[in-house]
């Protein structure tokens, strides 16, 4: 019964694409690049290996970093400690941008603006033309080294944890209990109602997770290195002095929605500030959604592996959501294979 549903969804997307071509005023689209959660080689490996857009971008990335991103990502896929390594980040960046390339070529997508919460801002900055892809690959590799060096010395036991179905008053109750114990914490992300990223020390993580459960909330995954915490101002300064200072950021050709406050960025200074703010400012997806609504956006194409931003209520209640993922991009190729087998 699943195949008929897939066929119907496919037909609906094709009809929507035809409608956009005939009357572009009926819909305004944003290209959204998701933040980086855990993602597996098995989900994107064939796409990276066979899709011409991915192969082209991988060849550029390999030249920049001096090794095979594909091989290193494949070899380290099962290692949890490598989930957010430089080569994994570059692989994620490559997948997202290659999928956006594919969506433009195959689906005819022509977005009015772009957005990228959390790590997705790297893809957004590239897609919008503020940094060439090769420079973003270099930026990603150098920032990964910068973060690793920082967290070897500072906040060595910090992590960022994701909680959902947790009303704000319940979250504040759990955080107040940490305050009473003298424990550091920062809210690193506001994703949706009851959906937050919280940075805290790993030694108290299990106790915090237990308390969230007792308060009726639900615990998702935990990230290291930690992200977007106001306590990481020194990391921001280190990244600015050691890394960002060597990059020339251009005015974006496509407006970018800043992930810290929803500001619509049209100049290089704003883009550079956003890239730095990511270290010590929480992300605010509701603000981004509001800006896109104000700009008349009615549909969002989420380009990349995403189990979060394209699925939360804040998104689906406000936009038509088109998931641009590796499985969808491979589908035409699968149909062509089947057709060849029939002809034989």
Phi, psi and omega in degrees: 000345183286327184296317177301322179296317179299320180295317179297317179297321179297314180298320180297317179296319180294321177295320179297321179296319178296321179296321180294323181293320184280329182216086184297345181280350183284343184207139174241129190245143170243141172266121182246128177256122188288159170293164186266108170257184176301127175219149192249148177302322181298336181277335187231354187302312181294322178299313180298325185281328190244334183288129184297326178293317179294319180296320179296315181290323177298320179299320177295314181298317179301319181294323181292313187268345176082019175207169178279109179298319181300310182296316183292321178295317180298318183289332184258005189303322185277353183270112182299329180291344181262005185302327182237029178291169182301315183291329176292319177298318180293321177298317179297314178303316181296315179301313183299313183289323178295323177293323176294320175302313181297319181296322177294313185287316189267319183262352180072025181291134177226083186291152178274332179202176179221163182210153179206093178294141177059229182300336180300342180295334178296314178295320181297317180297323178288312182301323182280351177092010179282333175221136173295155183304316182298326178290324178292324175298313178297317178302315182297315180296318183287323177292325176298317178294320180297314179296316181299317179295319181296312185283353169285337183251323186238147177047045187295339181250017182274145174221166174240127187243143183255126177237143178229171181052037182236098179307150186302321181294328177288320176298314180298326177297315179295321180290325177298325178293324174294319177303317182297334179269359181077023183267135177288146172198154173219143169278120185259350180196137174247104188262315182197177177300122180077013187231114189220157166252131182233127175262137182197178180280137181301326180300338179255005185298312182299319179294320178295316179299319179297319181292321177300317178297319179296330181273005177093004180271181182225137181264133174256226187269167178240138184247141166220133004290156179291163188221155164057035182257132178305337179289350186263035178299324179294327176293320177301314181296320179296316180295322180293314184286319188266337186237295188299333181297340182266005182244143176256111181267130182261163172301136179289143176279341178234132180302144180243136176269119181293138185274354178270332185214001179079007180297141177272116187262127178233000181232160184297321182299318179295321179295316179298318178298318178300317180297328178276323180300336183301337183280328187226020174233135177293150174278149183226086180299319177304323178294322178295317178299316181298318179297316179298320177298316180298331179275004177083015179290132179244344179216147178235135172260117181263106187262103177137171178296117186217124172241019191223282194294328179278356187244342184290157183303322183302328181277306187290337178283344185246340185222158161284127184252124176248114180278118177256092184239172185297323181297317180293319181294332180278344188300316179300323180295321178297318180296322179296319177301313181299320180296321179295321179296322180294317181297325178291000000 
